[in-house]
Amino acid sequence: MSKFLWNYFLVIPTFVSSFLMISSVGNAAEVPITSPATNQLQNSLSKNKDNATTIAQELPRNVEVEKTSEANQQTAETPVTQLTNSNTPDLTGQVTSVSQLSDVNPSDWAFQALQSLVERYGVIAGYPDGTFKGNRALTRYEFAAGLNAALDRLNELIATNTADLVRKEDLATLQKLREQFAGELATLRGRVDTLETRTARVEAQQFSTTTKLVGDAIFVVGDTFGDRANNTPANDTNDSTNTFFGYRARLALQTSFTGRDQLTTQLTAGNNIPNLNNPAGTHMARFTFDGEREGTYLSQLTYRFPLGANTTVWIGPRALQPAVFTPTLNGAIGGLNGALSRFATFNPTIYRPGFDGAGLAFAYKFNNQFQLNAGYIADNNQAANPGTGGLFGGSYLALAQLTISPSPQLDIGLTYTRKYYTANSGLNLTGGTGSRNAFRPFDNSATNAFSADNFGLQFNWRASRKLVLGGWFGYTEAHQESGRSNDATIINGALTLALPDFGKKGNVAGFVIGVPPKATSNSVPGRKDPDTSLHIETFYTYRVNDNITVTPTFYVITQPEHNSANDAIWVGAVRTSFSF
């Protein structure tokens, strides 16, 4: 019923506009009728609703007859036989636009009403000379004919707009279906009631209205094969490592206060998965997560929030790593279900500072093609202690990256990272991987302060849903800041290939080949790498279900320590990941 009334009110302007406009024009001059035309009027008013007639078809010729004595004597019952005034022009066909009427201007007081009657309702016609003659007199008969045409149009619109209203037959059909499926509807109603009860109980017993708990755990079984690598070939020894079994578990509390921000508080526990530098004799063989400390500790505390429409800000006193606030463009290979080695995760000289990190960062998105990320972080141990350098007087990393996305499938990162390490910091330049000469380019114990300007180029190309290509190249200029003045040049690079949904939806097959960080020049005698090692790795992540994956991985380091005198080192492991 409400829909009917709505449609009815939609067409009311037809009637009102027609009545007001035609009547107002009719009042412009009052013409007495001295020669009634009864026969023609009957023909006009006898048109039924099934044969709607427009004003163009109904209006009689204009009657401009002066009074005569004979007309004054004529009574109301006198039959009418004809209309006079043969000089009045005939009406032409219906017009479709008010602009077709040459004597109608937008400044006319009735222009909008006339435009609506012509273009919206189609009940106005003009004369053969293209005029409307809006100022000429209107007879009562012409008004009756025009009103009849408007009412016919009104009935037509009502019939059209109410054709889809519900009929009694439809209601009967619905009632029949309701009776046939009464049992199913009752069951569904019961399930909805049960769900509402359970939802209410969960909301009442939930841990927090602002915090959710996420976590992951990994089990790793692995071993290394091959001779131990040393810078001096004479010191090479046969592999004496044993198979190991380690674990790491992380719990993260993700809290949002506005719905757009996030406070991350992460706890980590593990049994110190071994640093493969010790059995293998080189940092090149290390896992992504080896060397974790024993026990349970706070591993990350950061807060992210939006600032305006295009800016995101990060601040944190612990583990505000570049990989947290900057896209590393290696998501298909890195991560919890990606490659297992430390080198294959992402560009190590760019995104690995060598310490946890405390500081501030931001990201600004210009548009879908350009994004700027920048941040400053200090060694969190020094940042919290004003006596050892504080936030700005100790070891630090400053990063800026412009990410360019020429298309939704291709991302390119241009990155500059400035690193500075204080004397006796025990930190390294290459994020725990690469050769010893690149790891700490000027002395093995980092007794002297040193800095580095690091330049990175990263790319990630999603060639198809089944193929992702990526890689990076890093160039570093290192400088000794205390003691003697020395310089070194370090490079590293890799190409990656990922096959998403390989064999099964959710699985990933990956392949990495690259050159771990290598000292290509060094002013310190004997600390330039003589040869070139290759890191070749392959893995396959099998998704058991949405929460469990199993990843066998295998990689080989040729000429470890970039020294052809060292035999290749082989690493094999199986990682099982649980996420919740």
Secondary structure as the mmCIF struct_conf table of DSSP 4:
data_model
#
loop_
_struct_conf.conf_type_id
_struct_conf.id
_struct_conf.beg_label_comp_id
_struct_conf.beg_label_asym_id
_struct_conf.beg_label_seq_id
_struct_conf.end_label_comp_id
_struct_conf.end_label_asym_id
_struct_conf.end_label_seq_id
HELX_RH_AL_P HELX_RH_AL_P1 SER A 2 GLY A 26
TURN_TY1_P TURN_TY1_P1 ASN A 27 ALA A 28
BEND BEND1 ALA A 29 ALA A 29
BEND BEND2 THR A 34 SER A 35
HELX_RH_AL_P HELX_RH_AL_P2 THR A 38 LEU A 45
TURN_TY1_P TURN_TY1_P2 SER A 46 SER A 46
HELX_RH_3T_P HELX_RH_3T_P1 LYS A 49 ASN A 51
HELX_RH_AL_P HELX_RH_AL_P3 ILE A 55 GLU A 58
HELX_LH_PP_P HELX_LH_PP_P1 LEU A 59 ASN A 62
HELX_RH_AL_P HELX_RH_AL_P4 SER A 69 GLN A 73
TURN_TY1_P TURN_TY1_P3 ALA A 76 GLU A 77
BEND BEND3 THR A 78 THR A 78
HELX_LH_PP_P HELX_LH_PP_P2 PRO A 79 VAL A 80
TURN_TY1_P TURN_TY1_P4 SER A 86 ASN A 87
BEND BEND4 THR A 88 THR A 88
HELX_LH_PP_P HELX_LH_PP_P3 PRO A 89 LEU A 91
HELX_LH_PP_P HELX_LH_PP_P4 GLY A 93 GLY A 93
STRN STRN1 GLN A 94 GLN A 94
HELX_LH_PP_P HELX_LH_PP_P5 VAL A 95 VAL A 95
BEND BEND5 THR A 96 THR A 96
HELX_RH_3T_P HELX_RH_3T_P2 VAL A 98 GLN A 100
TURN_TY1_P TURN_TY1_P5 SER A 102 ASP A 103
TURN_TY1_P TURN_TY1_P6 PRO A 106 SER A 107
BEND BEND6 ASP A 108 ASP A 108
TURN_TY1_P TURN_TY1_P7 TRP A 109 ALA A 110
HELX_RH_AL_P HELX_RH_AL_P5 PHE A 111 GLN A 115
HELX_RH_PI_P HELX_RH_PI_P1 SER A 116 ARG A 120
BEND BEND7 TYR A 121 TYR A 121
STRN STRN2 ALA A 125 ALA A 125
TURN_TY1_P TURN_TY1_P8 PRO A 128 ASP A 129
BEND BEND8 GLY A 130 GLY A 130
TURN_TY1_P TURN_TY1_P9 GLY A 134 ASN A 135
BEND BEND9 ARG A 136 ARG A 136
HELX_RH_AL_P HELX_RH_AL_P6 ARG A 140 ASN A 161
TURN_TY1_P TURN_TY1_P10 THR A 162 ASP A 164
BEND BEND10 LEU A 165 LEU A 165
HELX_LH_PP_P HELX_LH_PP_P6 VAL A 166 ARG A 167
HELX_RH_AL_P HELX_RH_AL_P7 LYS A 168 GLN A 180
TURN_TY1_P TURN_TY1_P11 PHE A 181 PHE A 181
HELX_RH_AL_P HELX_RH_AL_P8 ALA A 182 GLN A 205
BEND BEND11 PHE A 207 PHE A 207
BEND BEND12 THR A 209 THR A 210
STRN STRN3 THR A 211 PHE A 225
BEND BEND13 GLY A 226 GLY A 226
HELX_LH_PP_P HELX_LH_PP_P7 ASP A 227 ALA A 229
BEND BEND14 ASN A 231 THR A 232
HELX_RH_3T_P HELX_RH_3T_P3 PRO A 233 ASN A 235
STRN STRN4 PHE A 244 THR A 255
BEND BEND15 PHE A 257 ARG A 260
STRN STRN5 GLN A 262 GLY A 270
TURN_TY1_P TURN_TY1_P12 LEU A 276 LEU A 276
HELX_RH_AL_P HELX_RH_AL_P9 ASN A 277 ALA A 280
BEND BEND16 GLY A 281 THR A 282
HELX_RH_3T_P HELX_RH_3T_P4 HIS A 283 ALA A 285
STRN STRN6 PHE A 287 PHE A 287
TURN_TY1_P TURN_TY1_P13 THR A 288 GLY A 291
HELX_LH_PP_P HELX_LH_PP_P8 GLU A 292 ARG A 293
BEND BEND17 GLU A 294 GLU A 294
STRN STRN7 GLY A 295 LEU A 307
TURN_TY1_P TURN_TY1_P14 GLY A 308 ASN A 310
STRN STRN8 THR A 311 ARG A 318
HELX_RH_AL_P HELX_RH_AL_P10 PRO A 322 PHE A 325
BEND BEND18 THR A 326 THR A 326
BEND BEND19 LEU A 329 LEU A 329
TURN_TY1_P TURN_TY1_P15 GLY A 331 ILE A 333
BEND BEND20 GLY A 334 GLY A 335
TURN_TY1_P TURN_TY1_P16 LEU A 336 ASN A 337
BEND BEND21 GLY A 338 GLY A 338
STRN STRN9 SER A 341 SER A 341
BEND BEND22 ARG A 342 ARG A 342
TURN_TY1_P TURN_TY1_P17 PHE A 343 THR A 345
BEND BEND23 PHE A 346 PHE A 346
HELX_RH_AL_P HELX_RH_AL_P11 PRO A 348 TYR A 351
BEND BEND24 GLY A 354 PHE A 355
STRN STRN10 ALA A 358 LYS A 365
BEND BEND25 ASN A 367 GLN A 369
STRN STRN11 PHE A 370 ALA A 378
HELX_RH_AL_P HELX_RH_AL_P12 ASN A 380 ALA A 383
TURN_TY1_P TURN_TY1_P18 ALA A 384 ALA A 384
HELX_RH_3T_P HELX_RH_3T_P5 PRO A 386 THR A 388
TURN_TY1_P TURN_TY1_P19 GLY A 389 PHE A 392
BEND BEND26 GLY A 393 GLY A 394
STRN STRN12 TYR A 396 SER A 407
TURN_TY1_P TURN_TY1_P20 PRO A 408 GLN A 409
STRN STRN13 LEU A 410 TYR A 421
TURN_TY1_P TURN_TY1_P21 ALA A 423 ASN A 424
BEND BEND27 LEU A 429 THR A 430
TURN_TY1_P TURN_TY1_P22 GLY A 431 GLY A 432
BEND BEND28 GLY A 434 GLY A 434
HELX_RH_AL_P HELX_RH_AL_P13 ARG A 436 PHE A 439
BEND BEND29 ARG A 440 PHE A 442
TURN_TY1_P TURN_TY1_P23 ASN A 444 SER A 445
BEND BEND30 ASN A 448 ASN A 448
STRN STRN14 PHE A 450 SER A 464
TURN_TY1_P TURN_TY1_P24 ARG A 465 LYS A 466
STRN STRN15 LEU A 467 GLN A 480
BEND BEND31 SER A 482 ARG A 484
STRN STRN16 ASP A 487 PRO A 500
TURN_TY1_P TURN_TY1_P25 ASP A 501 ASP A 501
BEND BEND32 PHE A 502 LYS A 504
TURN_TY1_P TURN_TY1_P26 LYS A 505 GLY A 506
STRN STRN17 VAL A 508 ASN A 522
BEND BEND33 SER A 523 VAL A 524
TURN_TY1_P TURN_TY1_P27 PRO A 525 GLY A 526
BEND BEND34 LYS A 528 LYS A 528
BEND BEND35 ASP A 531 ASP A 531
STRN STRN18 LEU A 534 ARG A 543
BEND BEND36 VAL A 544 ASN A 547
STRN STRN19 ILE A 548 THR A 558
BEND BEND37 GLN A 559 GLN A 559
HELX_RH_3T_P HELX_RH_3T_P6 PRO A 560 HIS A 562
TURN_TY1_P TURN_TY1_P28 SER A 564 ALA A 565
BEND BEND38 ASN A 566 ASN A 566
HELX_LH_PP_P HELX_LH_PP_P9 ASP A 567 ALA A 568
STRN STRN20 ILE A 569 SER A 579
#
